[in-house]
Amino acid sequence: MSVESLPVSQRSPWVLWTIWKNRNQVLYADCQDSLVSQVTQASEEARTWNELNMEQTCTEPMSGLMGENRRWDPPLTGTVKCNIHSNWRNAKLHSGGAYVIRDHRGDVLHHAREAFTFSPNRLTSELRCLEWALQSMKDLGYQDVVLGLICMILSMP
């Protein structure tokens, strides 16, 4: 493979993966790609994977659901950050919540989602989600936690 920007350790798994996929094509589809095609495919998949998994800084603004710019700010070293989100449509539907706990490098340590029974309003749904996330963090043994959440009830006119 002629992708000098990728070390051999990052190219080899893609060659093996391409061989495995070609094996499955031979067994199940009765066709086979040429060796040149397989090497090209492995190179392209390795390059794409490397681009998508390169360490990115967290300073790029992200676009939120309402079009606002958001940026994830990491916590201090030695602490974790828990981003919490709740979802409520109306009093007749279930509401839900999710959280992601990351360290100062942005690595995900834990994540979960939960469905809640009917909530009469958005505030109740958000408070139930917050309570669930806090209890989960306690159960997981976290003590130094920075919370990140957007309380929709406070941002509504």
Beta strands, then each sheet from edge to edge (+ up, - down):
strand 1: 62-63
strand 2: 69-70
strand 3: 80-87
strand 4: 95-102
strand 5: 108-116
strand 6: 145-149
sheet 1: 1+ 2-
sheet 2: 5+ 4- 3+ 6+
end
